[in-house]
Amino acid sequence: MSPNHDPAPVFPLSAIQGQPALVQALLLAAIEPLLGGVLIQGPRGTAKSTAARALADVLAPAPFVTLPLGAAIEHVIGSLDLAKALAGNELAFAPGLVAKAHKGVLYVDEINLLPDAIVDVLLDVAASGVNRIERDGISHSHAARFVLIGTMNPEEGMLRPQLLDRLGLCVQLGNAQDPQLRSSIVKARLRFDLDPQAFVRSHAAQQLQISERLTQARDRCRDATELPWTDAVHEAVARQCIAAQVDGLRADLVMLRAARALAAWQGCPAITPEHAAEVAPLVLLHRTGRPHPASNPSRSAQPTASTPPSPAVRPPAPSAAGPDAEVGTQAPSPNAQSSLPQEAGPAPGLKQPPADWGQPRPIGSAAFDAQQADAMAQAALEALAAKKARAPGSQR
C-alpha cells in the first residue's frame, strides 16, 4: 500500500489518443484540487489506469498511490501506531494512504465497489485537502491534497447519487470504432512495450510543455486576484444547471471552478461563458443520469393539471341477494350498463357457447328412491357381517 516509486517508464500523457475529454478532465483536476476529483466510466481497456499514471508522471516528483478494494478505513485515513504503543506506551499516529498520496494522485479502481463509508471519507479529504482523524485515542489532522481518480464500470453497479454528486468531473469512455484510430493506438502501445525508453524520449518535449503549462495554470488559480468570475459567466453557469435540472448548487460551484481552471490552462486573460460551456459536459454528465420524475411510476400515476383525475372508486352497493351473498359481489342492476365494450353481434365463422353456459348444474339428474337406498345400505351391512364371521380367529 505504499506509493508507487517504480522507476519503469510510464506511458506519456501526450501519447494518449482518442480520449481528449479524459485528458482534459485530468488536467483540470490537477490544476484545481477543489474540483473533487474525476470519475471515469467505461469498459476495460480504454486507458483509464494508463491516463491516471501518466498524470502523476507530469506532476513529478509526485506519488501515485493505488487504493485496493480490500483496504480497511484505518489503512486509508491512518490510525494508532500499534508498534510504538506496545513498545513504549506511546500514542503515535500511523499515516494512511491519503497521507502518502499528498501532492500526488490517489487512484481507486472500481470505486463503485468500495464501501460507502470509505468513499465518503475520500471525497471529504479530496474536497477539503485536510485529513482529520478522531479514533483509537488519536486526535490528529494533516494536509492531504491529491487528485482523486476513480474508475468504474456502470454494468457492475452505480454509486449512490449523493456520492456521485460529490465527484467533481465525470468522463464516459467508449471503445474506438474508427479503424485508423484504433490501429494508431495499438501501434503506439506496441512501440512503447518494445522500447519504453525510446518511446518516452520521443515525447519528452511534449511532456515538458504539459508540465510547464500545468505549473503556470496552478499558480494562476492559487492567486485570488487572477481570473475573477464575471456576472455573465455566473449567469451562463446558472442557466446550464437549471436546464439540466440538477439538485443543489454543487454543480454550479464545480462548473465555475472548472471554467476558471480551463481559462488558466489556455492562458486566457479572463473567464468567458465559452469556458463554462466547454466544461459543462464534464460537470453535468453524472448529475443528470437519474431518471426524470415523469418516468417514475409512483409519481406518474398522480393526476396533473393537464390530465383529469380518474373518478373516485365508490364502495359496492348492498346486494339484493341477501346476507348469504358472496363477499365482494353484488347483483347486477337491470338498468346497469357494462363498462366493457359491447359487440354488435357474434363474429362470423365462430361457434357461440350455449345459452346456459356458465350456469350451475346438478351433479345427477336421475330420480333417486329413498326406500331403494335403505335396502342397499342394509344389504351392504349384512355382507360385511358375514365376511367377519368367516374370518379365522374371529371372536364368538
C-alpha positions as CSV (number, residue, x, y, z in Angstrom):
1,M,0.0,0.0,0.0
2,S,3.0,2.3,-0.3
3,P,3.3,4.8,-3.1
4,N,4.4,3.5,-6.4
5,H,8.0,4.7,-7.0
6,D,8.6,2.2,-9.8
7,P,11.4,3.6,-12.0
8,A,10.0,1.8,-15.0
9,P,8.9,4.3,-17.7
10,V,5.3,5.4,-17.8
11,F,3.2,5.8,-20.9
12,P,3.3,9.5,-21.7
13,L,0.1,11.6,-21.3
14,S,0.8,13.3,-24.6
15,A,0.8,10.0,-26.4
16,I,-2.8,9.1,-25.4
17,Q,-5.0,9.1,-28.4
18,G,-8.8,9.2,-28.9
19,Q,-9.6,10.3,-25.4
20,P,-9.5,14.2,-25.4
21,A,-12.2,14.6,-22.8
22,L,-10.3,12.2,-20.4
23,V,-7.1,14.1,-20.7
24,Q,-8.8,17.5,-20.3
25,A,-10.7,16.3,-17.2
26,L,-7.4,15.1,-15.6
27,L,-5.6,18.3,-16.3
28,L,-8.4,20.4,-14.9
29,A,-8.5,18.3,-11.7
30,A,-4.7,18.7,-11.4
31,I,-5.0,22.5,-11.8
32,E,-7.8,23.0,-9.3
33,P,-7.8,20.5,-6.4
34,L,-11.1,21.9,-5.1
35,L,-13.0,20.2,-8.0
36,G,-13.1,17.0,-6.0
37,G,-11.6,14.5,-8.4
38,V,-12.5,12.7,-11.6
39,L,-14.8,9.8,-12.2
40,I,-14.0,7.7,-15.3
41,Q,-16.8,5.4,-16.6
42,G,-16.2,2.9,-19.3
43,P,-15.3,-0.6,-20.3
44,R,-11.9,-2.2,-19.6
45,G,-9.0,-1.5,-21.9
46,T,-9.9,2.2,-22.6
47,A,-6.7,3.8,-21.0
48,K,-8.3,4.6,-17.6
49,S,-5.3,3.5,-15.4
50,T,-2.8,4.5,-18.1
51,A,-4.0,8.1,-18.1
52,A,-4.0,8.2,-14.3
53,R,-0.4,7.1,-14.1
54,A,0.5,9.5,-16.9
55,L,-0.9,12.4,-15.0
56,A,1.2,11.5,-11.9
57,D,4.2,11.4,-14.2
58,V,3.8,15.0,-15.5
59,L,3.2,16.1,-11.9
60,A,6.6,14.5,-10.9
61,P,8.0,14.3,-8.4
62,A,4.6,13.2,-7.3
63,P,3.4,9.9,-5.7
64,F,1.0,7.6,-7.4
65,V,-1.0,5.6,-4.7
66,T,-3.4,2.9,-5.6
67,L,-6.2,2.1,-3.1
68,P,-7.0,-1.6,-3.1
69,L,-10.6,-2.7,-2.8
70,G,-9.9,-4.7,0.4
71,A,-8.4,-1.8,2.3
72,A,-9.9,-1.0,5.7
73,I,-10.8,2.5,6.7
74,E,-7.9,2.7,9.2
75,H,-5.5,1.9,6.3
76,V,-7.0,4.8,4.3
77,I,-7.1,7.6,6.8
78,G,-4.5,6.3,9.3
79,S,-4.8,5.1,12.9
80,L,-2.9,4.4,16.0
81,D,0.7,3.1,15.6
82,L,0.4,-0.2,17.4
83,A,4.2,-0.9,17.3
84,K,5.0,2.3,19.2
85,A,2.1,1.8,21.5
86,L,3.1,-1.7,22.5
87,A,6.9,-0.9,22.7
88,G,6.9,2.2,24.8
89,N,3.3,3.1,25.8
90,E,3.4,6.0,23.3
91,L,0.4,7.2,21.4
92,A,1.6,7.9,17.9
93,F,-0.1,8.3,14.5
94,A,0.5,5.9,11.7
95,P,-0.2,7.6,8.3
96,G,-2.7,6.1,5.9
97,L,-2.9,6.1,2.1
98,V,-4.3,9.6,1.9
99,A,-1.2,10.9,3.6
100,K,1.1,9.0,1.2
101,A,-0.8,10.5,-1.7
102,H,-0.2,14.1,-0.7
103,K,0.7,16.3,-3.7
104,G,0.1,13.3,-6.0
105,V,-2.6,11.1,-7.4
106,L,-4.8,8.7,-5.5
107,Y,-6.2,6.1,-7.9
108,V,-9.2,3.9,-7.0
109,D,-10.1,1.2,-9.5
110,E,-13.7,0.1,-9.3
111,I,-14.6,2.9,-6.9
112,N,-18.3,1.8,-7.1
113,L,-17.3,-1.5,-5.3
114,L,-15.8,0.3,-2.3
115,P,-17.8,0.6,0.9
116,D,-19.7,3.9,1.0
117,A,-18.0,4.9,4.3
118,I,-14.6,4.8,2.6
119,V,-15.8,6.7,-0.5
120,D,-17.3,9.3,1.8
121,V,-14.0,9.8,3.6
122,L,-12.1,10.0,0.4
123,L,-14.4,12.7,-1.0
124,D,-14.2,14.7,2.2
125,V,-10.4,14.7,2.2
126,A,-10.2,15.4,-1.6
127,A,-12.5,18.4,-1.3
128,S,-11.0,19.9,1.9
129,G,-7.4,19.0,1.5
130,V,-7.2,18.1,5.1
131,N,-7.4,14.6,6.7
132,R,-8.9,14.7,10.3
133,I,-8.7,11.6,12.4
134,E,-10.7,11.1,15.7
135,R,-10.4,7.5,16.6
136,D,-8.4,5.0,18.7
137,G,-7.5,7.7,21.2
138,I,-5.9,9.7,18.4
139,S,-6.9,13.3,17.5
140,H,-4.8,14.3,14.6
141,S,-5.0,16.3,11.3
142,H,-2.6,16.7,8.4
143,A,-2.6,18.1,4.9
144,A,-3.7,15.7,2.1
145,R,-4.0,17.4,-1.2
146,F,-4.2,14.9,-4.1
147,V,-6.0,14.3,-7.3
148,L,-8.7,11.7,-6.7
149,I,-9.2,9.5,-9.8
150,G,-11.9,6.8,-9.6
151,T,-12.9,4.4,-12.3
152,M,-16.0,2.2,-12.6
153,N,-17.9,0.0,-15.0
154,P,-21.6,1.0,-14.8
155,E,-22.6,-2.6,-15.6
156,E,-21.2,-3.6,-12.2
157,G,-23.3,-1.2,-10.2
158,M,-23.5,2.5,-9.6
159,L,-22.6,4.8,-6.8
160,R,-25.3,6.4,-4.7
161,P,-26.4,9.8,-6.1
162,Q,-25.1,11.6,-3.0
163,L,-21.6,10.3,-3.7
164,L,-21.8,10.8,-7.5
165,D,-22.7,14.5,-6.9
166,R,-19.6,15.0,-4.8
167,L,-17.2,13.8,-7.5
168,G,-16.3,16.9,-9.5
169,L,-16.0,15.8,-13.1
170,C,-17.0,12.7,-15.0
171,V,-15.9,11.2,-18.3
172,Q,-17.7,8.5,-20.2
173,L,-15.3,6.4,-22.3
174,G,-16.1,4.2,-25.2
175,N,-14.4,1.8,-27.5
176,A,-12.6,3.2,-30.6
177,Q,-14.8,2.4,-33.6
178,D,-12.6,4.1,-36.2
179,P,-10.2,1.6,-37.8
180,Q,-7.5,4.1,-38.3
181,L,-7.6,5.5,-34.8
182,R,-7.8,2.0,-33.3
183,S,-4.7,0.8,-35.3
184,S,-2.8,4.0,-34.3
185,I,-3.5,3.4,-30.6
186,V,-2.3,-0.2,-30.9
187,K,0.8,0.8,-32.8
188,A,1.8,3.3,-30.2
189,R,1.3,0.8,-27.4
190,L,3.4,-1.8,-29.2
191,R,6.2,0.7,-29.7
192,F,6.1,1.6,-26.1
193,D,6.2,-2.1,-25.0
194,L,9.1,-2.9,-27.3
195,D,11.3,0.1,-26.3
196,P,9.8,2.2,-23.4
197,Q,12.9,4.4,-23.1
198,A,12.9,5.4,-26.7
199,F,9.2,6.0,-26.8
200,V,9.4,8.2,-23.8
201,R,12.3,10.2,-25.3
202,S,10.3,10.8,-28.4
203,H,7.6,12.5,-26.4
204,A,9.9,14.3,-23.9
205,A,9.4,17.8,-25.5
206,Q,5.6,17.5,-25.4
207,Q,5.7,16.2,-21.8
208,L,7.8,19.1,-20.7
209,Q,5.4,21.5,-22.3
210,I,2.5,20.0,-20.5
211,S,4.3,20.1,-17.2
212,E,5.3,23.8,-17.6
213,R,1.7,24.7,-18.6
214,L,0.4,22.9,-15.6
215,T,2.7,24.7,-13.2
216,Q,1.7,28.1,-14.7
217,A,-2.0,27.3,-14.6
218,R,-1.9,26.1,-11.0
219,D,0.0,29.3,-9.9
220,R,-2.7,31.4,-11.6
221,C,-5.5,29.5,-9.9
222,R,-3.8,30.0,-6.5
223,D,-3.8,33.8,-7.0
224,A,-7.1,35.1,-5.8
225,T,-6.6,38.3,-7.9
226,E,-6.3,36.3,-11.2
227,L,-9.3,35.3,-13.4
228,P,-12.3,36.6,-11.5
229,W,-15.8,35.4,-12.4
230,T,-18.0,37.9,-14.2
231,D,-21.7,38.2,-13.9
232,A,-22.0,36.9,-17.5
233,V,-20.2,33.7,-16.5
234,H,-22.3,33.3,-13.4
235,E,-25.5,33.7,-15.4
236,A,-24.3,31.2,-18.1
237,V,-23.5,28.6,-15.5
238,A,-26.8,29.1,-13.7
239,R,-28.7,28.7,-16.9
240,Q,-27.0,25.5,-17.8
241,C,-27.5,23.9,-14.4
242,I,-31.2,24.9,-14.4
243,A,-31.6,23.4,-17.9
244,A,-30.0,20.2,-16.7
245,Q,-32.4,20.1,-13.6
246,V,-29.6,19.2,-11.2
247,D,-30.2,19.1,-7.5
248,G,-28.5,21.6,-5.2
249,L,-25.7,24.1,-6.1
250,R,-22.7,21.9,-6.1
251,A,-22.8,21.7,-9.9
252,D,-22.7,25.5,-10.2
253,L,-19.6,25.7,-8.0
254,V,-17.8,22.9,-9.8
255,M,-18.6,24.4,-13.2
256,L,-17.3,27.8,-12.2
257,R,-14.1,26.3,-10.8
258,A,-13.6,24.1,-13.9
259,A,-14.1,27.1,-16.2
260,R,-11.5,29.1,-14.3
261,A,-9.1,26.2,-14.5
262,L,-9.7,25.8,-18.2
263,A,-9.0,29.6,-18.7
264,A,-5.8,29.3,-16.7
265,W,-4.7,26.2,-18.8
266,Q,-5.4,28.0,-22.1
267,G,-3.6,31.2,-20.8
268,C,-6.7,33.4,-21.4
269,P,-6.8,36.8,-19.7
270,A,-10.4,36.3,-18.4
271,I,-13.1,33.6,-18.0
272,T,-15.8,33.6,-20.6
273,P,-19.1,31.8,-21.0
274,E,-17.5,29.7,-23.6
275,H,-15.2,28.2,-21.0
276,A,-18.3,27.2,-18.9
277,A,-19.9,25.7,-22.0
278,E,-16.8,23.6,-22.7
279,V,-16.6,22.1,-19.2
280,A,-20.4,21.7,-18.8
281,P,-20.5,18.1,-20.2
282,L,-17.8,17.0,-17.7
283,V,-19.7,18.6,-14.8
284,L,-23.3,17.5,-15.7
285,L,-22.8,14.0,-17.1
286,H,-23.1,12.1,-13.8
287,R,-25.5,14.6,-12.2
288,T,-28.2,14.3,-14.9
289,G,-28.1,10.5,-15.2
290,R,-31.1,10.0,-12.8
291,P,-34.5,9.3,-14.4
292,H,-36.7,12.2,-14.9
293,P,-39.6,12.5,-12.3
294,A,-42.1,12.0,-15.0
295,S,-40.7,8.5,-15.7
296,N,-41.2,7.4,-12.0
297,P,-44.2,5.1,-11.9
298,S,-45.1,6.2,-8.4
299,R,-45.3,9.8,-9.4
300,S,-46.7,9.4,-13.0
301,A,-49.8,7.9,-11.6
302,Q,-50.7,11.1,-9.8
303,P,-53.2,13.4,-11.7
304,T,-51.7,16.5,-13.1
305,A,-53.2,19.8,-14.3
306,S,-53.4,18.6,-17.9
307,T,-54.8,15.2,-17.0
308,P,-58.2,15.0,-15.4
309,P,-58.3,12.8,-12.3
310,S,-60.0,9.5,-12.6
311,P,-63.4,9.2,-10.9
312,A,-63.3,8.1,-7.3
313,V,-64.0,4.4,-6.7
314,R,-67.2,4.0,-4.7
315,P,-67.9,1.1,-2.4
316,P,-70.3,-1.5,-3.9
317,A,-74.0,-1.1,-3.0
318,P,-75.6,-3.7,-0.8
319,S,-76.6,-6.7,-2.8
320,A,-80.2,-7.7,-3.2
321,A,-79.3,-11.3,-2.9
322,G,-79.4,-11.1,0.9
323,P,-76.8,-11.7,3.7
324,D,-75.8,-15.1,2.2
325,A,-74.4,-13.4,-1.0
326,E,-70.7,-13.9,-1.6
327,V,-68.4,-11.1,-0.3
328,G,-67.2,-8.7,-2.9
329,T,-70.1,-9.5,-5.4
330,Q,-73.3,-7.7,-6.0
331,A,-76.4,-8.4,-8.0
332,P,-76.3,-6.5,-11.3
333,S,-78.9,-3.8,-11.7
334,P,-81.3,-4.4,-14.5
335,N,-80.6,-0.9,-15.8
336,A,-76.9,-1.0,-15.3
337,Q,-74.6,-0.9,-18.3
338,S,-71.4,-2.8,-18.5
339,S,-68.1,-0.8,-18.7
340,L,-66.8,-3.3,-21.2
341,P,-67.2,-2.6,-24.9
342,Q,-70.4,-4.2,-26.3
343,E,-70.2,-6.2,-29.5
344,A,-72.7,-5.7,-32.2
345,G,-73.2,-9.4,-32.7
346,P,-71.3,-12.7,-32.9
347,A,-68.3,-12.7,-35.2
348,P,-69.0,-14.7,-38.4
349,G,-67.5,-18.2,-38.5
350,L,-67.2,-18.6,-34.7
351,K,-69.3,-21.1,-32.8
352,Q,-71.1,-19.5,-29.9
353,P,-71.5,-21.2,-26.5
354,P,-74.9,-22.4,-25.4
355,A,-77.3,-20.0,-23.7
356,D,-76.9,-21.7,-20.3
357,W,-73.1,-21.7,-20.4
358,G,-71.6,-20.9,-17.0
359,Q,-74.8,-21.6,-15.1
360,P,-74.7,-24.1,-12.1
361,R,-75.8,-27.6,-12.9
362,P,-76.7,-30.5,-10.6
363,I,-74.3,-33.4,-10.5
364,G,-77.0,-36.0,-11.5
365,S,-80.4,-35.6,-13.0
366,A,-81.9,-39.1,-12.4
367,A,-84.6,-39.6,-9.7
368,F,-83.4,-41.2,-6.5
369,D,-85.7,-43.6,-4.4
370,A,-85.2,-43.4,-0.7
371,Q,-86.5,-46.9,0.1
372,Q,-84.2,-48.4,-2.5
373,A,-81.2,-46.6,-0.9
374,D,-82.2,-48.1,2.6
375,A,-82.3,-51.6,1.1
376,M,-78.9,-51.2,-0.5
377,A,-77.4,-50.0,2.8
378,Q,-78.9,-52.9,4.7
379,A,-77.5,-55.4,2.2
380,A,-74.1,-53.9,2.5
381,L,-74.1,-54.2,6.3
382,E,-75.2,-57.9,6.2
383,A,-72.4,-58.7,3.6
384,L,-69.8,-57.1,5.9
385,A,-71.0,-59.1,8.9
386,A,-70.9,-62.4,7.0
387,K,-67.3,-61.6,5.9
388,K,-66.2,-61.0,9.5
389,A,-67.8,-64.3,10.6
390,R,-65.9,-66.3,8.1
391,A,-62.6,-64.7,9.0
392,P,-60.2,-67.0,11.0
393,G,-59.7,-66.2,14.7
394,S,-62.9,-64.2,14.9
395,Q,-64.5,-63.8,18.3
396,R,-67.5,-65.9,19.1
